[in-house]
């Protein structure tokens, strides 16, 4: 893995990109290999989960963290729309359309490209 990281740094430098080793983290998903590795005299920190494109990816590969994160995000959107829910001039049908387009889309589809696929 260290060789791959060195190669990545070399290729990135060719196009003018710099990789900050201090900000680089590692996470292994469903792997029993616990060997640590270093790069440029710095040990790469291992983490149990990361947020990628707004979705939680954990080392267990499970969906519990993803579901909890989605519920929190959808709740946040719902709370931001309190003025609309209290507004008596907005019909019930329009409020339902707001829920379907703004709240449900966050709950169901937000960052679906990071979902774990299984049989």
N, C-alpha and C positions, 0 to 999 in steps of 0.2 A: 504494500500500500504506500509505503514511503516513496518508492520509485515512481509510482503513479502521480503522487502529489508533486514531486519534483518536476516531473514532465509537464504537469498542468501549469505550474508556475512558469516554466520556461516558455510554453506556448502562449500563455497569457501575456508575458512580457513582450513577445514578438508583435503583439497588436496594441501594446501600450497599456495593458491592464496590470494592476498590482493586487496580489492576494495578501490580505492582512492575516498573518499566522495567528496573532493573538485573538482574532475574531473567529477563527476557523474552529468548528466543533465537529465531533464525529458521533454517529449513532449507528449501531448495528441492529438490524431487525431480524429476529428469529435465528440468530447465529450463536453458537456456543463458544466460538473463538474469542478469548478475552485478552489476547496479546495487545499490549499498548505499543504505540509508535510515536516517534518524535520527528520533527522537521525543523531544520535550522536551529538546533539546540533547544527547541521548545516542544514540550509534550502536548499533543493535541488533546483537548478536554473532551471527555465522553459525557454525553447527555442522554437522558431517558426519553425525551420528547422534543420535538421542534414544531414551530408553526411555519408551514409552507403554503403560500398563496392563501392565507387566512384559514387554513385547515390544520388541525393538530395531527401530527404523525408521531406514533409512539413506537418504542422498541418492541413491544409485544405484538404490534401489528393489528391490535384490536380496534374496536370502534367505540368503546365507551367514552373515551376522551373527545372523539369527534362529535358524538351525539350531545354530550354535555356542552361543548363549545357552540354548537349550532343553536341549541335551545337558548343559551345566554345571548347570542347575537340577535336571534329573532325577538327575544324579549326586549332587548335594547331598542330595536326598530319600533316595536309596538309602543313602548314608553314614549319615544320621540313623537309619536303620532297622537298622543293624548289630546292635544288641542282639536284635532279632527274628530276624535270620538265624542268630545263634549259639545261640538258645534251642532246646534239644532237645525241649522240651515242646510246641512249635508244629509242627503237621504240615506236610508239604510242600505240601499243597493250600491250606492257609491262607496260607502264605508266598506262593504264586502269586497268590492273591486280593489280598494286600497289594500285590504288585508291580503287578498289573493296575489296581487302584484308586488307588494312591498315586503310583507311579513313572510308569507309562505315561500317566496322565492329564496329568501335568505335561509330559511329553515331547511328546505329541500334540495336546492340546487347549488347554493353558494360553494364554490371550490370543489365541485364534484370530480374534477380531473385528478384529485388526489385520493379519491376513494380507493379502498382496498378491494380488489376483485377476487372472488373465490368461486369455486364450482357450486 
